[in-house]
Amino acid sequence: MIVDPGPVRTAANLVWLPLVVIGTFVGAPAVAHLPGAIVACTVAAVGWIVLAVRRDGPPWETYACVAAVGLGGVAATVAVGSWSTPISFCFYAVLIAAVRLPMWSALATLVVLAGGVYLALPSVDPVEIALASTALAAAFLLGLGRRESRQRAEQRELALASAARANEEHARAAALAERGRIARDVHDVLAHSLSALAVQLQGARLMLLRDGASPDTLAQVERAQRLAQEGLAEARRAVTALRTEPADLADGLRALVADTPHASLEIDTPTPPLSAQARETVLRTAQEALSNVRKHATGAPVEVRLHHADGATSLEVHDLAGAPAPSSSPGWGLVGMQERAALAGATLDAGPVADGWRVRLVLPDEAAR
């Protein structure tokens, strides 16, 4: 399990604060100016807390809090008369400045606080002053190390994000190329064949009219010609769908319903939010269901509903053709719809109902995203 370092780091920064405040008053032999020491420690403690809790605050806040902690530490050192414990505020201010502030600002913080400690305690042994300055410099270097580690982590995250975007673009380009290949195959093979078949059937119908064929024969040829034309239109729609990105869901459903006589459309307002794959799944399912209605229930009223409720988006295509005739073969259209639904993480229910035939696609919100 990966633990978020933010709360852990905040707790690690805050755990030292009470120790420094208590040590300021307990560790010193005598506090020279108790009220001043209390005020200085309060100001420094407030700045410390803000810096520990708000790691991504605005720049002015970071500058103000660093100044409060550092200068509060100098003032507490003067009030206590000893540098040993209250100077920890200065160490923390230098550390945070080296991590979060620009380099020149961090160096200025180091110089100002080192000079402040020196001027605040001119009577202290020079060795102690040197030790305090060395400790401040060590805090500065530690802060620089943390800054570099954070920058490397950010660069790794950016590199991972860039790699993920590149992989997504590569996959998208490969998918578009495959869709283009399929569109070419459909256009070159199926569309051309259906177009030639429609022309031949038109010629056959004219020849039958010339030869005075029976009305039943003419009706059968005209029906075959109509089916060929509808198949050609479906092939062209499929090529268009493969060549283009998924359309706006509402506009795509309206276009499909407009091509189907006696069809009505009902859509939730606003349109349910769906991903590109989910939109394409809904549109292709509606397209196949309406195509089946035109082939097998010509002229029957059709109700198309897109609804979002209970954490799922559902599409329902219901034709009111009456009791459907039994079919010995479900055809490949239903199989294709079921496969497309499975790939999108949806469920598909298609079959006869009391007053016709119903296709119902249900996309859970997790799959729809």
ZAMARGU-4260 file (C-alpha; in steps of 0.2 Angstrom, whole numbers, plus 5000, padded with zeros to 4 digits):
<rodrens>
0) 5000/5000/5000 | 5007/5017/4995 | 5005/5031/5009 | 5002/5049/5004 | 5018/5058/5010
5) 5008/5074/5013 | 5000/5071/5030 | 5015/5061/5036 | 5026/5076/5032 | 5015/5088/5040
10) 5014/5078/5056 | 5033/5076/5056 | 5035/5095/5054 | 5022/5099/5068 | 5029/5086/5080
15) 5044/5097/5083 | 5035/5113/5087 | 5029/5109/5105 | 5047/5102/5109 | 5055/5119/5103
20) 5042/5130/5112 | 5044/5120/5129 | 5063/5119/5127 | 5063/5138/5125 | 5057/5141/5142
25) 5062/5125/5151 | 5080/5123/5144 | 5086/5141/5148 | 5092/5145/5166 | 5082/5161/5166
30) 5071/5170/5154 | 5077/5188/5153 | 5061/5195/5146 | 5046/5183/5148 | 5033/5193/5140
35) 5044/5196/5125 | 5049/5178/5124 | 5030/5173/5124 | 5025/5185/5110 | 5040/5180/5100
40) 5037/5161/5102 | 5018/5164/5098 | 5022/5173/5082 | 5035/5160/5077 | 5024/5145/5081
45) 5009/5152/5071 | 5021/5154/5056 | 5028/5137/5058 | 5010/5129/5059 | 5005/5138/5043
50) 5021/5132/5034 | 5018/5114/5039 | 5000/5114/5035 | 4999/5124/5019 | 5013/5117/5008
55) 5006/5125/4992 | 5001/5142/4998 | 5003/5158/4988 | 5021/5165/4988 | 5017/5180/4999
60) 5011/5168/5012 | 5027/5158/5012 | 5037/5174/5013 | 5027/5181/5027 | 5028/5164/5037
65) 5046/5162/5034 | 5049/5179/5041 | 5038/5176/5056 | 5047/5160/5060 | 5064/5167/5057
70) 5063/5184/5065 | 5052/5177/5079 | 5066/5165/5083 | 5079/5179/5083 | 5067/5189/5095
75) 5065/5174/5106 | 5084/5171/5107 | 5086/5189/5112 | 5072/5188/5125 | 5078/5171/5132
80) 5096/5176/5132 | 5102/5159/5125 | 5103/5153/5107 | 5102/5134/5110 | 5084/5131/5109
85) 5074/5146/5102 | 5087/5146/5087 | 5078/5131/5081 | 5065/5143/5074 | 5078/5150/5063
90) 5084/5133/5057 | 5066/5129/5052 | 5064/5145/5043 | 5080/5143/5033 | 5075/5125/5029
95) 5058/5130/5022 | 5066/5145/5013 | 5078/5133/5004 | 5064/5121/4999 | 5050/5133/4993
100) 5058/5150/4990 | 5068/5156/4975 | 5087/5153/4977 | 5092/5171/4980 | 5077/5173/4993
105) 5083/5158/5002 | 5101/5164/5002 | 5095/5181/5009 | 5085/5172/5022 | 5101/5162/5028
110) 5112/5178/5028 | 5099/5189/5038 | 5095/5176/5051 | 5114/5172/5054 | 5117/5190/5055
115) 5102/5192/5067 | 5108/5179/5079 | 5126/5186/5079 | 5119/5204/5082 | 5107/5197/5095
120) 5120/5189/5106 | 5136/5199/5104 | 5142/5192/5121 | 5141/5174/5116 | 5157/5164/5114
125) 5163/5165/5095 | 5164/5146/5095 | 5145/5145/5099 | 5141/5158/5085 | 5151/5148/5073
130) 5142/5132/5078 | 5125/5141/5076 | 5130/5148/5059 | 5136/5130/5053 | 5119/5123/5059
135) 5110/5136/5049 | 5121/5132/5034 | 5117/5114/5036 | 5098/5117/5037 | 5100/5127/5021
140) 5109/5113/5012 | 5096/5100/5018 | 5082/5111/5011 | 5091/5112/4995 | 5092/5093/4995
145) 5074/5092/4998 | 5070/5104/4984 | 5080/5094/4972 | 5071/5078/4977 | 5054/5086/4974
150) 5060/5093/4957 | 5065/5076/4952 | 5049/5068/4958 | 5039/5081/4948 | 5050/5078/4933
155) 5046/5059/4934 | 5028/5063/4936 | 5028/5074/4920 | 5038/5061/4911 | 5025/5047/4916
160) 5011/5059/4911 | 5019/5062/4894 | 5022/5044/4891 | 5004/5040/4895 | 4998/5054/4883
165) 5010/5047/4870 | 5003/5029/4872 | 4985/5036/4871 | 4989/5045/4855 | 4998/5030/4848
170) 4983/5019/4852 | 4971/5031/4846 | 4980/5033/4829 | 4981/5014/4828 | 4962/5013/4831
175) 4959/5026/4818 | 4970/5017/4805 | 4961/5001/4808 | 4944/5010/4807 | 4950/5017/4791
180) 4955/5000/4784 | 4938/4993/4789 | 4929/5008/4781 | 4939/5005/4765 | 4934/4987/4764
185) 4916/4990/4768 | 4915/5003/4754 | 4925/4994/4741 | 4917/4977/4744 | 4900/4978/4751
190) 4894/4996/4745 | 4900/4993/4727 | 4892/4975/4727 | 4875/4982/4734 | 4876/4997/4722
195) 4878/4985/4707 | 4864/4974/4714 | 4852/4988/4715 | 4856/4993/4697 | 4853/4975/4691
200) 4837/4974/4700 | 4831/4990/4693 | 4835/4983/4675 | 4826/4967/4679 | 4811/4976/4685
205) 4810/4986/4669 | 4812/4970/4659 | 4798/4962/4668 | 4787/4978/4665 | 4791/4977/4647
210) 4787/4958/4646 | 4771/4960/4656 | 4776/4949/4671 | 4764/4945/4685 | 4761/4958/4699
215) 4768/4946/4712 | 4784/4944/4702 | 4786/4963/4701 | 4782/4965/4719 | 4796/4953/4724
220) 4809/4961/4713 | 4804/4978/4719 | 4806/4972/4737 | 4823/4965/4733 | 4828/4982/4725
225) 4822/4991/4740 | 4831/4980/4752 | 4847/4982/4742 | 4845/5001/4742 | 4842/5000/4761
230) 4858/4989/4763 | 4868/5002/4753 | 4862/5016/4764 | 4867/5006/4779 | 4884/5002/4772
235) 4886/5021/4768 | 4881/5025/4786 | 4894/5012/4793 | 4908/5020/4782 | 4903/5037/4789
240) 4903/5031/4807 | 4920/5023/4804 | 4928/5038/4796 | 4922/5050/4809 | 4923/5053/4827
245) 4908/5048/4838 | 4895/5062/4835 | 4886/5072/4849 | 4875/5059/4856 | 4858/5069/4855
250) 4862/5074/4837 | 4867/5057/4832 | 4851/5049/4839 | 4840/5063/4830 | 4848/5059/4814
255) 4845/5040/4816 | 4827/5043/4821 | 4824/5055/4806 | 4829/5041/4794 | 4816/5029/4801
260) 4798/5032/4797 | 4786/5033/4812 | 4800/5034/4825 | 4800/5045/4840 | 4814/5050/4852
265) 4815/5054/4870 | 4831/5060/4879 | 4834/5066/4896 | 4839/5084/4899 | 4853/5087/4900
270) 4861/5073/4890 | 4869/5060/4901 | 4888/5062/4901 | 4896/5048/4892 | 4914/5044/4885
275) 4918/5043/4867 | 4917/5024/4867 | 4901/5024/4877 | 4893/5037/4865 | 4898/5026/4850
280) 4891/5010/4858 | 4874/5019/4861 | 4874/5026/4843 | 4879/5009/4835 | 4866/5000/4845
285) 4852/5012/4840 | 4858/5011/4822 | 4857/4992/4822 | 4840/4991/4831 | 4832/5004/4819
290) 4839/4995/4804 | 4831/4979/4810 | 4815/4988/4812 | 4815/4995/4795 | 4819/4977/4788
295) 4807/4967/4799 | 4794/4979/4805 | 4792/4991/4791 | 4780/5005/4795 | 4778/5000/4813
300) 4779/5014/4826 | 4796/5015/4835 | 4800/5023/4852 | 4818/5027/4856 | 4822/5033/4874
305) 4839/5038/4882 | 4837/5039/4900 | 4849/5041/4915 | 4844/5035/4932 | 4850/5024/4947
310) 4869/5026/4942 | 4866/5020/4924 | 4862/5026/4907 | 4850/5016/4897 | 4845/5016/4878
315) 4828/5008/4874 | 4822/5005/4856 | 4805/4998/4856 | 4794/4994/4840 | 4775/4992/4842
320) 4773/4980/4828 | 4762/4968/4838 | 4767/4950/4842 | 4783/4946/4832 | 4784/4931/4821
325) 4795/4917/4827 | 4813/4918/4819 | 4824/4903/4817 | 4840/4913/4816 | 4844/4929/4827
330) 4856/4935/4813 | 4873/4943/4815 | 4866/4960/4820 | 4861/4955/4837 | 4877/4946/4840
335) 4887/4962/4835 | 4876/4972/4847 | 4880/4960/4861 | 4898/4960/4857 | 4899/4979/4856
340) 4890/4980/4873 | 4902/4968/4881 | 4917/4978/4875 | 4910/4994/4883 | 4906/4986/4900
345) 4887/4987/4896 | 4873/4974/4896 | 4861/4971/4881 | 4844/4964/4882 | 4835/4961/4865
350) 4820/4951/4862 | 4801/4950/4859 | 4788/4958/4871 | 4770/4958/4871 | 4767/4972/4858
355) 4783/4970/4848 | 4802/4969/4849 | 4813/4979/4862 | 4832/4982/4863 | 4838/4988/4879
360) 4856/4994/4882 | 4862/4998/4900 | 4878/5007/4903 | 4883/5008/4922 | 4891/5025/4926
365) 4909/5017/4928 | 4908/5010/4910 | 4900/5026/4904 | 4915/5036/4910
</rodrens>
